[in-house]
Amino acid sequence: MSEVRVLVGTRKGAFVLASDGKREKWDVSGPHFAGWEVYHLKGSPADPSRLYASQSTSWFGQVMQRSNDAGKTWEPVGNKFEYEGVPGTHQWYDGTPHPWEFKRVWHLEPSPTDPDMVYAGVEDAALFQSTDRGDTWHELPGLRGHGSGSSWQPGAGGLCLHTIVLDPTDPKRIFVAISAAGAFRTDDGGTTWRAINRGLKSEGIPDPAAEVGHCVHRIAMHRSRPNVLFMQKHWDVMRTDDAGDSWHEVSGNLPTDFGFTIDVHAHQPDTIYVVPIKSDSEHYPPDGKLRVYRSRSGGTEWEPLTKGLPQRDCYVNVLRDAMAVDSLESCGVYFGTTGGQVYASADAGDSWAPIVRDLPAVLSVEVQTLP
Amino acid sequence: MIRLVLPAHLRTLAHVDGEVTLAVDGPATQRTVLDALEASYPMLRGTIRDYATQRRRPYLRFFACEEDVSHELPDAPLPDAVATGGEPFLVVGAMAGG
């Protein structure tokens, strides 16, 4: 029988939630790395027993971990993230130049085909790669060297590269997103990059349609259609049908188009999910009602999904990396909240139930579907 | 032998209980002690000293013989009592909530 593993990163450690394909009863293991912030952990599609995790604290900096047995045991691996060449400067919040300084790893993206290869998106924004199971890391400096790098500014969470999307049909094509610079694409394996922000509009920057300066929160893709991307921006839900060359808004009838996370149904490329959040200062759901919104038409037309979710007095947030889907026949959808709940739906969002209610604030949720 | 006390999280990371003992070649300084520590416990690299700057992380302090030696130069000799193993070298994390 199939098995599902949900990998949860929190403010105070990592947890592994496991169930069979029915997704009714769950085993919870953890906390792993107790007391450390785990921004992200993710399994290798090429070897599901191989997991990578990013743990950090303000006290001790960044530590990287690898598991070869699906999270039962872990070993520290390389944590040296050194920018190539002279790091230079980006802009600080007040517009003054600020030196590039490594702070933490926000996102890990293992190769779909090589269990020893994994990418890391870091703060201050850069893309690193390891080809030796995380033992050593090297920067792909062409991204930071993109002509706009010196004008990138941090979002409230820092200048972070938080999204890495690998094209399953073209190993040389990678999409990344940076707060608050925007989205970028390489078509040559990371040597050169182009900003792909045409069509994004961000009020509050001098030129609302500038090439960079957009606070992209997350990008999602369905593997069968790699030229179509969906984006939750600081404000606005966006869509591109040409691999980012141009974007158009698909916020439609959402109650608010602010939010952090977005994901795509495993089998229906036009079915997408977001969690609308009231505003960029309040960071909780509108009206105290936790609602996932689903579009079955690739955006614009949205329906609220509420069954099993709190519909009063709920003031949690759902962060950018805290939603994922499984690939079972009836697609499962999962998300975690800053209140420590991890909700699961085994019926593509029609109904929800909490797997756990009282974890530390959830930073990330990833899912592995095992045969 | 140098005796060194780590904060709890780093003891967990290094899989050690209690004090660590280290053999240091030459004079005992912050640099030689931490170099010896990282050679014996590579998983601690980058956690006490920033990789890029090799400077002490801001939320950590170093103590020896009931004195704060955090702001001593990295190559300044540590007190004789630490160099001879009579007193431990302490790596202390800031007390902070969260």
Chai-1 contact restraints between the chains, C-beta under 6 A:
chainA,res_idxA,chainB,res_idxB,connection_type,confidence,min_distance_angstrom,max_distance_angstrom,comment,restraint_id
A,S58,B,Y59,contact,1.0,0.0,6.0,A-B,restraint_1
A,W59,B,Y59,contact,1.0,0.0,6.0,A-B,restraint_2
A,W59,B,G93,contact,1.0,0.0,6.0,A-B,restraint_3
A,F60,B,T47,contact,1.0,0.0,6.0,A-B,restraint_4
A,G61,B,G46,contact,1.0,0.0,6.0,A-B,restraint_5
A,G61,B,T47,contact,1.0,0.0,6.0,A-B,restraint_6
A,P76,B,M43,contact,1.0,0.0,6.0,A-B,restraint_7
A,N79,B,G46,contact,1.0,0.0,6.0,A-B,restraint_8
A,K80,B,Y51,contact,1.0,0.0,6.0,A-B,restraint_9
